[in-house]
Amino acid sequence: MEKYQEVERSIITTYRKRIWALFIQAIKKYELLKPNDKILVCMSGGKDSFLMAKLFEELAKHSDFPFTFTCLVMDPGYKVEVRNKIEENLKLLNIKAEIVSSDIFAISDLMGGKPCFLCARMRRGFLYKRAELHGCNKIALGHHFDDAIETMLMSMFYNGKIQMMPPKLPSDNFKGLELIRPLYMIREQDIINFVKYNELSFINCACKFSEKQDLYDSKRQEVKNIIKELKKINPLIPNNLFKSMENVNTDTILGVFEDHDYHDFNFLYEKRNKNVL
């Protein structure tokens, strides 16, 4: 059995419950796929997006409705050794993917300011344009369960607002295109275990800006550490954080954005209680 076949087999056997079933559950629960969808599976070169590509391959074998997908690796300016590692893994795992180079790292660096924010926006725009070029109506990103809860806490801690990473999102600038996150219910530790079980190795963080830790601190890593410590007190905290994102009691909130308009507590209070006051 070839290496890629062993990996594929482990997805539907050893990791059937912790990865495959949750992948399918997220697709069904959040209605991420519909018949005849054309999906651009976006790969960064890391463990999450490589797993996502293999999951879509398996889904194509077992799906009860037709859909197509194209795998794309966007190289924003990786070092040669990083690019080589990605190409080696594509060959090892028998994944057919288009690799497209760009100068996003260089442009973000020249612009100054907050390069991470600019880089993320430029990457997203690049992917939407490639999706249009391929005739796709959806792009799939490899964000998982932990990304979702970490993003919510980061928003609360550092931006002073409750904002979540939803499982799907329509594009504001590209009509008819939708972003989906099919790994939404899969825990990062299970992905790590999957990688170790199959004796695989992927690039970790190939971002050139992460090398400048004195200039660009990782707020996400800070939040990861906080959650790790909280788990020592109560192992259910990550699950409860995730559940809280779908159990919001709107009767108790102090303010809310609806369709880009902000409504404060007094407005909401009057609206909720106009029949009893």
WORATA-V603865 format. One record per pair of residues at least 6 apart in sequence whose ideal C-beta (glycine too) atoms are under 7 Angstrom apart, sorted by the first residue. I is the first residue (numbers start at 1). J is the second residue. If there is no record, write none. Layout:
BEGIN
I/J  I/J
END
This chain:
BEGIN
3/92  4/92  4/93  4/94  6/198  7/54  7/93  7/198  8/54  8/58  10/197  10/198  11/19  11/20  11/54  11/55  11/58  12/20  12/58  14/197  15/190  15/194  18/190  19/186  19/190  19/194  22/185  22/186  23/55  23/182  23/183  23/186  25/185  26/32  26/167  26/182  26/184  26/185  27/33  27/182  30/167  30/168  30/184  32/167  32/168  32/180  32/182  33/67  35/65  35/66  35/67  36/66  36/67  37/67  37/137  37/138  38/68  38/135  38/136  38/137  39/67  39/69  39/136  39/138  39/140  40/70  40/72  40/127  40/130  40/131  40/134  40/136  40/139  40/140  41/52  41/53  41/56  41/69  41/70  41/71  41/72  41/140  42/49  42/72  42/74  42/127  42/139  42/140  42/141  43/49  43/50  43/53  43/71  43/72  43/73  43/97  45/73  45/82  45/86  45/202  45/203  45/206  46/202  46/203  46/204  47/191  47/195  47/202  48/142  48/144  48/183  48/191  49/142  50/89  50/93  50/202  51/191  51/194  52/140  52/142  52/182  52/183  53/71  53/95  54/93  55/182  56/69  60/69  70/98  70/134  70/136  71/95  71/96  71/97  72/97  72/98  72/100  72/130  73/86  73/97  73/99  74/100  74/102  74/123  74/126  74/127  75/83  75/99  75/100  75/101  75/102  76/102  76/104  76/105  76/123  77/103  77/104  77/105  77/106  78/206  82/203  82/206  85/203  86/203  89/202  90/97  100/130  102/126  104/119  104/122  104/123  104/126  105/208  107/122  108/115  108/118  108/119  108/122  109/115  111/118  115/209  116/209  116/216  127/139  128/139  128/171  128/174  128/177  131/139  131/177  132/174  137/176  137/177  137/178  138/178  138/180  139/177  139/179  140/180  140/182  141/179  141/181  142/183  143/165  143/181  143/183  143/184  144/183  144/184  144/186  144/187  144/188  144/191  145/184  145/185  145/186  145/187  145/188  145/242  146/187  146/188  147/165  148/164  148/165  148/184  148/242  149/238  149/241  149/242  150/220  150/223  150/224  151/164  151/165  152/162  152/164  152/241  152/245  153/223  154/219  154/220  154/223  155/161  155/162  155/163  156/162  157/223  158/219  164/245  167/180  167/181  167/184  168/178  168/179  168/180  168/181  169/178  169/179  170/178  171/177  171/178  171/179  195/202  209/216  210/216  227/237  227/238  230/237  231/237  231/238  251/272  254/265  255/262  255/263  255/264  255/265  256/263  256/268
END
